[in-house]
């Protein structure tokens, strides 16, 4: 059962004055029943408590009728008892709190990248939204911001595609972003409002802002200035919110 009745014998020291020798050295041993959360044994509500006091100085001994008057007589011993036998649960709770904090930090990071995009930000996307001839089994790739202003972004489109939404670490594995075939020869233009909408729809499913030249443990940025590797482009399709462009056909090696 989720909620169950339990009984415990607990001992604690008090500052209650002994009626015989007037010292404050009485130990109390109590037997209490309470409702507890059965999975972890966490006390929820005390039902009844019987206790007996014993003076360490004069050996006075008697039934203690008003155990509620002693500070911590009910809650504190149970709390210490529960902590002593539930350390694993406490560690799980701390791990859960840490995970929740990480999720909050991640949400703040994503919001900042969407509202304040910068050059060299990476967005991981489903390209079927932009490119009609995207292979249906391998639609996921990466975009890298190479130019930005207050209203629009220019992004270079990746050339390595995956069949599922793999992690950024998988995209960058073995410093793949430093290889010549990591990017294709076309770019994508997005308005900042479209960027936020694509994230809300899950078309952009992850994003990274590299620290120095690396992200997720791999080198992702070249030493060259941003945008110097841009190819010559021509329009492919035009929409109000985004546009994709292909390179011009030419025999020049630089194209």
Buried (B, 14 or more C-beta within 10 A) or exposed (E): EEEEEBEBEBEBEBEBEBEEBEEEBBBBBBEBBBBBBEEBBEBEEBEEBEBBBBBEEEEBEEEBEEBEEBEEBBEEBBEEBBEEEBEEBEEEEEEEEEEEEEEEEEEEEBEEBBEEBEBBBBBBBBBBEBBEEBEEEEBBBBBBBBBBEEEBBBBBBBBBBBEEBBEBEEBBBEEBBBEEEBBBBBBBBBBBEBBBBBBEEEBBBBBBBBEEBBBBEBBBBEEEEBEEEEBEBEEBEEEEBBBBBBBEEEEEEEE
